[in-house]
């Protein structure tokens, strides 16, 4: 008889609740990795690669990384495969879990690139902080721009409309890979086991355990009833074929050129489990966070209409490419919404560092996103959902 999964229910009583799930302790605040000066980075990177740099500039920054673009003047003596004269990407990992995330993402990208999936080609990963002060990955600079180009509304609409079909098809393609085949079986699982679950536990159980831990640690009492409801139904949806899942697949993590997807970025949340959870997470993000910024898009009725239109179009398109079980998908939407909302709740209650992000990430937890996500979670779970913790301001 297989072992019973952990009971992740938590009390719906707000005062002195009995805890049914034993949550692990949390240390506040975790350690962070600060960026070096850009000139220092350029000098150290040239020494590390054994070649002078023609240029180096900041390309982007996210919740847990800062990305530079650079070009070598001549061939690298240390890494012969890195071409001179071509744009490369230097990706710094800065959150409290930078070491683990960097190593995990490098392994995932390397295995997917070898399998022919559209990801940047990885050239080097360095875990030793002595090189540049933090873990970093050097990889190919993909052609094109992200699916959601925010230079202007017409540009956003054109790019989104042309490439949205390819965006969905590329995710469906990922889900068709067998995670047990040679090479891909080495892709690590991002969602760490928490007390009562193990690394071998289904992704659903690890997600529920993570939500329960955050609710008790936050505390986040406004999510308790919803978690109890989805936990009670988990047995019906626990068994499922395993797929490779991205778990953060959204327009800003997909590069496109015309109608073609040139590559998928940000694999730090990649895992193995029910593909419905991955599709549900994309649906959650499209319905709440996508197109939140810039302000002219958020406050533009046409921009909000664009968000709603593509969020509604996503599921039928995905279903046409990879048929889904609708009851399972709706259940996974509730779980994905709680997983994301509990993450935002921890960021508001204790700061982004506690969930592995940079301090500046708190600016992304806007009232509009929290409101949309809370409404979404309420609809999908069948009970009222909300965050009560105040939002801390970064120093």
C-alpha positions in Angstrom: 0.0 0.0 0.0 1.6 3.4 -1.0 2.3 5.9 1.8 -0.4 8.4 2.4 0.4 11.9 1.2 0.9 14.6 3.8 -2.2 16.4 5.2 -1.7 20.0 4.2 -4.9 21.3 5.6 -4.6 24.3 8.0 -7.2 25.6 10.4 -9.9 28.0 9.2 -10.0 29.5 12.7 -8.0 32.8 12.7 -7.3 32.9 16.5 -4.9 30.3 18.0 -5.4 27.7 15.2 -4.3 24.1 15.6 -1.7 23.3 12.9 -2.4 20.2 10.9 0.7 20.7 8.7 4.1 21.0 10.4 5.7 24.0 8.6 9.5 24.4 8.6 11.0 27.5 10.2 12.0 30.5 8.2 15.0 32.7 8.8 14.5 36.4 8.1 16.2 38.0 6.3 18.3 35.5 4.2 21.6 36.4 2.7 21.8 38.4 -0.6 24.5 38.8 -3.2 25.2 42.4 -4.1 26.2 43.5 -7.5 29.7 44.6 -8.2 30.4 47.9 -10.0 29.9 47.5 -13.8 33.6 48.5 -14.5 34.7 45.9 -12.0 32.5 43.3 -13.6 33.9 44.1 -17.1 37.5 43.8 -15.8 36.9 40.6 -13.9 34.9 39.0 -16.7 37.7 39.7 -19.2 40.2 38.0 -16.8 37.8 35.1 -16.3 37.3 34.5 -20.1 40.9 35.3 -21.0 39.8 37.9 -23.6 39.1 41.7 -23.7 35.5 42.9 -23.9 34.4 45.2 -26.7 31.4 46.3 -24.6 29.2 45.4 -21.6 25.9 46.9 -20.7 22.8 46.1 -18.5 20.2 44.3 -20.6 17.5 43.6 -18.0 16.8 43.0 -14.4 14.2 40.7 -12.9 12.9 39.5 -9.5 16.1 37.4 -8.9 18.6 38.2 -11.6 20.4 41.0 -13.4 21.3 40.4 -17.0 24.2 42.0 -18.9 24.9 41.9 -22.6 28.5 41.8 -23.7 30.7 41.2 -26.8 34.3 39.8 -26.8 36.9 41.6 -28.9 38.8 38.4 -29.5 38.5 34.6 -28.9 38.3 33.5 -25.3 41.4 31.5 -24.2 39.4 29.8 -21.4 36.2 29.1 -23.4 36.9 28.5 -27.0 33.2 27.9 -27.8 32.2 31.5 -27.0 32.3 33.4 -30.3 34.1 36.8 -30.5 32.2 39.7 -32.0 28.7 38.3 -31.2 26.4 39.5 -28.4 26.4 37.2 -25.4 24.4 37.3 -22.2 25.8 37.3 -18.7 23.1 36.4 -16.1 23.8 37.1 -12.5 21.8 35.2 -9.8 21.2 37.5 -6.8 18.4 36.1 -4.6 18.8 34.3 -1.3 18.8 30.9 -3.2 21.1 32.1 -5.9 23.6 29.2 -5.8 20.9 26.5 -6.1 18.9 28.4 -8.7 21.8 29.1 -10.9 23.0 25.5 -10.9 19.5 24.2 -11.5 18.8 26.6 -14.4 22.1 25.8 -16.0 21.4 22.0 -15.9 17.9 22.5 -17.2 18.9 24.7 -20.1 21.8 22.5 -21.1 19.6 19.4 -21.2 16.8 21.1 -23.1 19.3 22.7 -25.6 20.7 19.2 -26.3 17.2 17.9 -26.8 16.5 20.6 -29.5 14.1 22.7 -27.5 14.3 26.5 -28.1 16.4 27.8 -25.3 19.6 29.9 -25.3 22.7 27.9 -25.8 24.6 27.8 -22.4 28.4 28.4 -22.6 29.5 28.5 -19.0 28.2 28.4 -15.5 30.3 29.6 -12.6 29.3 28.9 -9.0 32.4 30.3 -7.4 31.7 33.7 -6.0 35.3 34.7 -6.2 35.0 35.2 -10.0 32.4 37.9 -10.1 31.0 38.1 -6.6 27.9 35.9 -7.3 26.9 32.8 -9.4 26.5 33.6 -13.1 25.7 32.0 -16.4 27.0 32.9 -19.8 24.7 32.1 -22.7 23.6 32.9 -26.2 21.8 36.2 -26.9 18.6 35.2 -28.6 17.2 37.1 -31.6 14.0 39.1 -31.3 12.2 40.5 -28.3 9.9 39.2 -25.6 6.4 38.3 -26.7 5.0 41.3 -24.8 7.0 44.2 -26.3 6.0 47.3 -24.2 7.6 50.0 -26.3 4.1 51.1 -27.4 0.6 49.8 -27.5 0.6 49.2 -31.3 3.9 47.3 -30.9 2.5 45.2 -28.1 -0.6 44.4 -30.0 1.2 43.5 -33.2 3.8 41.3 -31.5 1.3 39.5 -29.3 -1.1 38.9 -32.1 1.5 37.5 -34.5 3.2 35.2 -32.1 0.6 34.1 -29.5 -0.1 30.9 -31.4 3.6 30.0 -31.4 3.8 30.9 -27.7 1.1 28.4 -26.8 2.5 25.7 -29.2 6.0 26.0 -27.8 4.6 25.3 -24.3 2.6 22.3 -25.5 5.8 21.0 -27.2 7.6 21.1 -23.9 4.9 19.0 -22.3 5.3 16.3 -24.9 8.9 15.5 -23.9 9.4 12.4 -21.8 11.1 13.6 -18.5 12.4 10.0 -18.0 14.4 9.8 -21.2 18.3 10.0 -21.1 19.5 13.6 -20.5 16.1 15.0 -19.6 15.9 12.8 -16.6 18.8 14.9 -15.1 16.6 18.0 -15.0 16.2 18.9 -11.3 12.9 19.6 -9.5 12.6 23.2 -8.4 9.8 23.0 -5.9 11.7 21.7 -2.8 10.1 19.2 -0.5 8.8 20.5 2.8 8.2 18.5 6.0 5.9 15.6 5.3 6.7 15.5 1.6 9.8 14.3 -0.3 11.6 15.0 -3.6 9.8 12.0 -5.0 6.3 13.4 -4.0 4.1 14.5 -6.9 4.4 18.1 -7.9 0.8 18.7 -6.7 1.7 17.5 -3.1 4.8 19.6 -3.0 2.8 22.6 -4.2 0.2 22.1 -1.5 2.8 21.7 1.1 4.5 24.9 0.0 1.2 26.8 0.2 0.5 25.4 3.7 4.0 26.4 4.9 3.6 29.9 3.6 0.1 30.3 5.2 1.5 29.3 8.6 4.7 31.2 8.4 3.2 34.4 7.0 0.7 34.1 8.5 -1.7 34.4 5.6 -5.1 33.6 7.2 -7.0 34.7 4.1 -5.8 31.7 2.2 -6.6 29.0 4.8 -10.1 28.0 3.7 -9.2 27.9 0.0 -6.2 25.6 0.8 -8.4 23.3 2.9 -10.9 23.0 0.0 -8.2 22.1 -2.7 -6.5 19.7 -0.3 -9.7 17.8 0.3 -10.0 17.3 -3.5 -6.3 16.5 -4.1 -6.8 12.7 -4.1 -8.9 12.9 -7.3 -6.1 14.7 -9.2 -2.9 13.3 -7.7 -2.2 10.6 -10.3 -1.1 12.0 -13.6 1.5 11.4 -16.3 4.7 13.3 -15.7 5.8 16.1 -18.0 8.5 18.7 -18.1 7.0 21.9 -16.7 8.3 25.5 -16.7 6.0 26.9 -14.0 6.7 30.5 -15.0 5.7 30.4 -18.6 4.4 33.8 -19.6 4.9 36.5 -22.3 8.0 38.1 -20.7 9.8 34.8 -20.6 9.4 34.0 -24.3 11.5 35.6 -27.1 9.9 35.9 -30.5 10.8 37.2 -33.9 7.9 37.7 -36.2 5.7 34.6 -35.7 8.5 32.4 -34.5 9.5 31.7 -30.9 13.3 32.0 -30.8 13.7 30.8 -27.2 12.2 30.4 -23.7 13.9 32.0 -20.7 13.9 31.8 -16.9 14.0 28.1 -16.1 14.6 28.4 -12.3 11.1 27.1 -11.5 11.3 24.1 -13.9 10.0 20.8 -12.5 8.5 17.5 -13.4 4.8 16.8 -12.9 1.3 17.3 -14.1 1.3 19.5 -17.2 -2.1 20.9 -16.2 -0.4 22.7 -13.3 2.0 24.4 -15.7 -0.8 25.4 -18.1 -2.8 26.6 -15.1 0.1 28.8 -13.9 0.3 30.4 -17.3 -3.5 31.0 -17.2 -3.1 32.6 -13.7 -0.3 34.9 -14.8 -2.1 35.9 -18.1 -5.2 36.8 -16.0 -3.5 38.8 -13.3 0.1 39.9 -13.9 0.6 40.0 -17.6 0.4 43.6 -19.0 0.4 45.1 -15.5 3.2 47.4 -16.6 3.7 49.9 -18.0 1.0 52.1 -16.5 -0.3 53.3 -19.8 -1.1 49.6 -20.6 -2.7 48.9 -17.2 -4.9 52.0 -17.2 -5.8 51.7 -20.9 -9.2 50.1 -21.4 -8.0 48.7 -24.7 -4.9 47.3 -23.0 -7.0 45.6 -20.4 -9.2 44.3 -23.1 -6.1 42.9 -24.9 -5.1 41.1 -21.6 -8.6 39.6 -21.2 -8.8 38.5 -24.8 -5.5 36.6 -24.8 -6.1 35.2 -21.4 -9.5 33.8 -22.7 -7.9 32.5 -25.9 -5.0 30.7 -24.2 -6.9 27.7 -22.8 -8.8 26.8 -26.1 -5.6 27.1 -28.1 -3.6 24.9 -25.6 -6.5 22.4 -25.6 -6.4 22.2 -29.4 -2.7 21.3 -29.3 -2.6 19.2 -26.2 -6.1 18.1 -25.0 -6.8 18.8 -21.4 -9.1 17.4 -18.7 -11.2 20.4 -17.9 -12.1 19.5 -14.4 -8.4 18.8 -13.6 -7.4 22.1 -15.3 -9.9 24.1 -13.3 -8.6 22.4 -10.1 -5.0 23.2 -11.0 -6.0 26.8 -11.7 -7.0 27.1 -8.0 -3.8 25.5 -6.8 -1.6 27.6 -9.1 -3.4 30.8 -8.0 -2.9 29.9 -4.3 0.7 29.1 -5.0 1.4 32.4 -6.6 -0.8 34.4 -4.2 0.9 32.8 -1.2 4.3 33.8 -2.7 3.1 37.4 -3.0 1.8 37.3 0.5 5.1 36.3 1.9 6.8 39.1 0.0 4.4 41.6 1.5 4.7 40.2 5.0 8.4 39.6 5.2 10.0 41.1 2.1 10.9 39.4 -1.2 14.2 38.0 0.2 12.3 35.3 2.1 11.1 33.7 -1.1 14.4 34.1 -2.9 14.0 37.4 -4.7 15.7 40.7 -4.8 14.5 43.4 -2.4 13.3 45.6 -5.4 10.9 42.9 -6.4 8.4 44.2 -3.9 7.5 46.9 -6.4 6.0 44.2 -8.7 3.5 43.3 -6.0 1.1 46.0 -6.9 -2.5 46.4 -5.5 -3.8 45.7 -9.0 -2.0 42.4 -9.3 -3.0 41.3 -5.8 -6.6 42.3 -6.5 -6.9 40.4 -9.8 -5.1 37.4 -8.4 -7.3 37.3 -5.3 -10.5 37.5 -7.4 -9.1 34.7 -9.7 -8.3 32.5 -6.7 -11.8 33.1 -5.2 -13.5 32.1 -8.5 -11.4 28.9 -8.9 -11.4 27.7 -5.3 -15.0 28.5 -4.5 -14.3 30.5 -1.4 -13.3 34.0 -0.5 -9.5 34.6 -0.8 -7.4 37.6 0.2 -4.2 38.9 1.6 -4.1 40.8 4.8 -0.5 41.6 5.4 0.8 45.1 4.7 3.4 45.7 2.0 6.9 46.6 3.4 8.8 49.3 1.6 12.4 48.5 0.5 15.1 50.5 2.2 
